[in-house]
Amino acid sequence: MADSTKPRTRRQRQRRDERPQCRGKCADCVYLLEPKRLMDFHEGPNGPLILPICAHHAESPGELREVHPAQCCANFRARRKPPERVEVQQDERSDVRFIPLTLRMVAIIDAADYEWLSQYRWFAKGMDGKYYAGRAERGEMIMMHREIMKPPPGMVVDHIDGNSLNNRRSNLRICTPGQNNHNRRFKGNWSGFAGVYPQGKRWRAMICHRGETLYSAIFDDKIEAAKARDRKALELYGRFACLNFPEDRSNIKGQTAK
């Protein structure tokens, strides 16, 4: 049985090829005027038929034209959808609050900061492989963690636990850019530990800063090398050191103090 939808003549095929490539429906187009602003009414079998108006149709550019919401044309341009934010249930008994962001993310803040921070609409801003809470004001980007801590010029705000959306004051500290770099989280290597690299059948623990090697030692075991690297990092960088075993921080402090 022949396909009745297939063009049978050259003219029919030409007309098919001349049709605009539909990328979306008129109802989703940015050039469709809002129904409350301008509409045409026609009598239909079930009462008045409301046809929206297009301001930039491919067949009549610059003219207002009635269109059907399901139609399309070559000038289609998708409307920008409003950012989606999750609904968050706040526990009034807790000292923690959550601010909904775009991309279905949330920022964690102190309950004491919730009233003044919640009056703004915050979004998730991706930077350096992480997401931060931010908002725009008069063309300027304002980051939540900086607005909370208000660091002086030339200083930055460090997230102690590495979670860039945890903006509780106990997790934020003002520091220099260099100190902030020392607390950057490990991204992975052959050993699985920060500052530990294979050296034949053994393991080398290293700490480098701005191209200068500050510490280097060889160990038989990579865990032993990782702990030695942690001790030296804590000695060099103090509370800003990013450790392979953060749970041992207090024990390492006691050992270095001796």
VENNOR-V520434 format. One record per residue. N is the residue number from 1. RES is the residue in one letter. NEAR is the number of other C-alpha atoms within 10 Angstrom. Layout:
# VENNOR-V520434
n=N res=RES near=NEAR
n=N res=RES near=NEAR
This chain:
# VENNOR-V520434
n=1 res=M near=3
n=2 res=A near=5
n=3 res=D near=7
n=4 res=S near=7
n=5 res=T near=6
n=6 res=K near=10
n=7 res=P near=13
n=8 res=R near=10
n=9 res=T near=8
n=10 res=R near=9
n=11 res=R near=10
n=12 res=Q near=12
n=13 res=R near=12
n=14 res=Q near=11
n=15 res=R near=10
n=16 res=R near=12
n=17 res=D near=10
n=18 res=E near=9
n=19 res=R near=10
n=20 res=P near=14
n=21 res=Q near=12
n=22 res=C near=13
n=23 res=R near=14
n=24 res=G near=17
n=25 res=K near=16
n=26 res=C near=26
n=27 res=A near=19
n=28 res=D near=17
n=29 res=C near=21
n=30 res=V near=17
n=31 res=Y near=18
n=32 res=L near=24
n=33 res=L near=17
n=34 res=E near=12
n=35 res=P near=12
n=36 res=K near=7
n=37 res=R near=8
n=38 res=L near=13
n=39 res=M near=15
n=40 res=D near=14
n=41 res=F near=12
n=42 res=H near=11
n=43 res=E near=9
n=44 res=G near=9
n=45 res=P near=7
n=46 res=N near=6
n=47 res=G near=9
n=48 res=P near=11
n=49 res=L near=12
n=50 res=I near=17
n=51 res=L near=17
n=52 res=P near=23
n=53 res=I near=24
n=54 res=C near=27
n=55 res=A near=17
n=56 res=H near=20
n=57 res=H near=22
n=58 res=A near=15
n=59 res=E near=12
n=60 res=S near=11
n=61 res=P near=12
n=62 res=G near=11
n=63 res=E near=13
n=64 res=L near=16
n=65 res=R near=17
n=66 res=E near=17
n=67 res=V near=19
n=68 res=H near=14
n=69 res=P near=17
n=70 res=A near=10
n=71 res=Q near=11
n=72 res=C near=21
n=73 res=C near=19
n=74 res=A near=14
n=75 res=N near=20
n=76 res=F near=22
n=77 res=R near=16
n=78 res=A near=15
n=79 res=R near=13
n=80 res=R near=9
n=81 res=K near=7
n=82 res=P near=7
n=83 res=P near=10
n=84 res=E near=13
n=85 res=R near=17
n=86 res=V near=13
n=87 res=E near=12
n=88 res=V near=11
n=89 res=Q near=8
n=90 res=Q near=12
n=91 res=D near=11
n=92 res=E near=9
n=93 res=R near=7
n=94 res=S near=9
n=95 res=D near=13
n=96 res=V near=16
n=97 res=R near=22
n=98 res=F near=21
n=99 res=I near=23
n=100 res=P near=21
n=101 res=L near=23
n=102 res=T near=17
n=103 res=L near=14
n=104 res=R near=13
n=105 res=M near=18
n=106 res=V near=23
n=107 res=A near=24
n=108 res=I near=18
n=109 res=I near=24
n=110 res=D near=17
n=111 res=A near=17
n=112 res=A near=12
n=113 res=D near=16
n=114 res=Y near=16
n=115 res=E near=11
n=116 res=W near=8
n=117 res=L near=15
n=118 res=S near=13
n=119 res=Q near=8
n=120 res=Y near=13
n=121 res=R near=15
n=122 res=W near=23
n=123 res=F near=26
n=124 res=A near=21
n=125 res=K near=16
n=126 res=G near=11
n=127 res=M near=8
n=128 res=D near=6
n=129 res=G near=5
n=130 res=K near=12
n=131 res=Y near=17
n=132 res=Y near=24
n=133 res=A near=27
n=134 res=G near=22
n=135 res=R near=18
n=136 res=A near=13
n=137 res=E near=9
n=138 res=R near=5
n=139 res=G near=7
n=140 res=E near=8
n=141 res=M near=11
n=142 res=I near=14
n=143 res=M near=17
n=144 res=M near=20
n=145 res=H near=27
n=146 res=R near=19
n=147 res=E near=12
n=148 res=I near=16
n=149 res=M near=15
n=150 res=K near=13
n=151 res=P near=16
n=152 res=P near=10
n=153 res=P near=6
n=154 res=G near=8
n=155 res=M near=16
n=156 res=V near=19
n=157 res=V near=20
n=158 res=D near=25
n=159 res=H near=21
n=160 res=I near=20
n=161 res=D near=13
n=162 res=G near=15
n=163 res=N near=16
n=164 res=S near=18
n=165 res=L near=20
n=166 res=N near=22
n=167 res=N near=25
n=168 res=R near=20
n=169 res=R near=14
n=170 res=S near=11
n=171 res=N near=17
n=172 res=L near=20
n=173 res=R near=16
n=174 res=I near=17
n=175 res=C near=17
n=176 res=T near=13
n=177 res=P near=13
n=178 res=G near=13
n=179 res=Q near=18
n=180 res=N near=20
n=181 res=N near=15
n=182 res=H near=18
n=183 res=N near=19
n=184 res=R near=16
n=185 res=R near=15
n=186 res=F near=13
n=187 res=K near=8
n=188 res=G near=10
n=189 res=N near=12
n=190 res=W near=9
n=191 res=S near=15
n=192 res=G near=15
n=193 res=F near=21
n=194 res=A near=22
n=195 res=G near=24
n=196 res=V near=28
n=197 res=Y near=20
n=198 res=P near=15
n=199 res=Q near=12
n=200 res=G near=7
n=201 res=K near=8
n=202 res=R near=13
n=203 res=W near=21
n=204 res=R near=22
n=205 res=A near=26
n=206 res=M near=21
n=207 res=I near=19
n=208 res=C near=11
n=209 res=H near=11
n=210 res=R near=6
n=211 res=G near=7
n=212 res=E near=8
n=213 res=T near=10
n=214 res=L near=13
n=215 res=Y near=17
n=216 res=S near=16
n=217 res=A near=13
n=218 res=I near=18
n=219 res=F near=18
n=220 res=D near=12
n=221 res=D near=12
n=222 res=K near=20
n=223 res=I near=18
n=224 res=E near=15
n=225 res=A near=25
n=226 res=A near=25
n=227 res=K near=19
n=228 res=A near=21
n=229 res=R near=25
n=230 res=D near=25
n=231 res=R near=21
n=232 res=K near=21
n=233 res=A near=22
n=234 res=L near=18
n=235 res=E near=15
n=236 res=L near=15
n=237 res=Y near=14
n=238 res=G near=15
n=239 res=R near=15
n=240 res=F near=20
n=241 res=A near=24
n=242 res=C near=24
n=243 res=L near=25
n=244 res=N near=20
n=245 res=F near=13
n=246 res=P near=13
n=247 res=E near=9
n=248 res=D near=13
n=249 res=R near=18
n=250 res=S near=9
n=251 res=N near=12
n=252 res=I near=19
n=253 res=K near=15
n=254 res=G near=9
n=255 res=Q near=9
n=256 res=T near=11
n=257 res=A near=8
n=258 res=K near=5
